[in-house]
Amino acid sequence: MKNILPEKMASYLIKELIHRYSIPENSVEEVILGNAIGPGGNLARLSLLDAGLGFEVCGTTLDFQCGSGLKSINMAASMIKSGLRDIIIAGGSESTSLAPNKQYNPMDKRYSGKDVFFKRAQFSPYSIGDPDMIEGAENTAKYCNISREDMDVWALESHIKAAKARSEKKLKNIIFGLKTEEGIVLEDENIRKKPSLKLMKRAIPILGKQGTITAANACSTNDGAALVLMASEKAVKKYNLHPEVMWMAGDSSGVDPNLFPLGAIAASQKLLQSRNLNINQVDLVEINEAFSVKVLAFLKYFNCQKEKVNIYGGALAYGHPYGASGAIIMLHLMEALKNQNKKIGLTTLGVAGGLGEAAIIERCN
């Protein structure tokens, strides 16, 4: 997949959704996509035109970093709920393999020379702190008193759950094969076949001997896309659709940028309170596993049963295509609710810059 443009991945999925749900192309009124490290422009508009949709269809691209995919879904749901739209395709697409080299303008004081490129944008004023993601994860591990051993164990369990889900084809209904130069990609390539806690313990801390974050308990950066078809009650009746879940609510929140993984907690708490719910009333939870510490901090804060969190594994096993990850975990949650015959699900992400995004869905009968 390393040579497939993000707009091509999204285009394939737009066409697949229209085909799968047997709706007319002109019924889609808008496409909203998350993308974090692409070349800029409007990926959603480019993707929908490449998919053959009409010139009249709107395209909106969001950069909310790793929360972009879920933010797109929440935004689409809000537009439908308000009556502005009846059918929207939402999600995200990302190719970290094809991320362009970015450089500051020579007049910018951050410019360091013609051969120096930056890997990420600035998310917070330096006076507050603008940590890299690994540094923010380390800060959170210390703040929440979470050990490296616990992080390694969670990462191991993520790979084990993901491998089991793959062998049992738990996610086959949401995986769409892509043609590449090597053939058709039909499954995630990142899952370790034989994960070992012994090997994970050998991993060297990234920020020095006293650190706890390693390549084993942090996710890899990957390529991928995930989209969902969202429709109003009127559109459901008109096109005889059979929705799998109903979007109940979504929300965002902010936290200290130096402790950005806690954004998942803040957004979830804010959302649950707005719905007069507590975590015990939620059947299943999907948290983006950029780092083990993000999930463990969530479990510790909510005193949540780990058995209902990321039951098919998470980004530690599958990888993290930034702008698509929020939509990926939404699809995982939808399948988990269906397969487990559960009702209420929560999906959430901690986002660079000290942000969080969350959504609650309910499975349809």
Protein Blocks (a to p, Z undefined) as FASTA:
>chain_A
ZZpcfklmmmmmmmmmmmmnopafklpmbdcdddfklnbhjfklmmmmmnopafklccdd
ddehjmlmmmmmmmmmmmmmnopambdcedddddfkloccddddfklmkbgbjkbccfbd
cfbdfklopcdfklmmmmmmmmnopafklmmmmmmmmmmmmmmmmmnommmmmcccdddf
kbccfbdfkbcfbdcfklmmmpccfkbjkbmbdfklpccddddddddddddfklmmmnop
acfbdcfbdcdddddfklmmmmmmmmmmmmmmmnopafklpmbdcddffbfklmmmmmmm
nopafklgoklopfklnopafklmmmmmmmmmmmmmmmnopabdcdddddehiiaddddd
dddZZ
